[in-house]
């Protein structure tokens, strides 16, 4: 979320940095369709790329039979070995990865086709969005239609949410290019928050 300040007497609005994201959770599912395999909800494959501090949750709720989850130390050794078995309907298993590396896992009951890998990568992290807001005109006689252009973008290509606060009675807009008509003479200036 990016909060921008709109102003009649314009003060430069600056993009508020996104708060440090807490580690997200990535879902990996055991499926039997009809081959047994692990499928990441995000990638559709058995490989998921995450950031340090993220958690992977292995789910067994779509499996038609029991599976196990065994950590392999062929690439990066796991800090704590994992050896979990779940019957049909068994509870998910969660594991938080703090160190970069390539962590392999397998269902030993179904062999290499039901293997997968968690890639923990330092710099694949999300970059905060940025904006170069332009407000024009910055003065005139009432009623005055003012254009607010955020020029907001996200370096990762993620959708950017923004909010213009026009400084009048809580009026807001979430458009990259917003227009607002000031009907009452006066001046307003809002800092970003
Ligand atoms: Cu299995």
Boltz pocket constraint, residues with backbone or C-beta under 6 A from the ligand:
constraints:
  - pocket:
      binder: B
      contacts: [[A, 36], [A, 66], [A, 67], [A, 68], [A, 107], [A, 108], [A, 109], [A, 110], [A, 114]]
      max_distance: 6.0
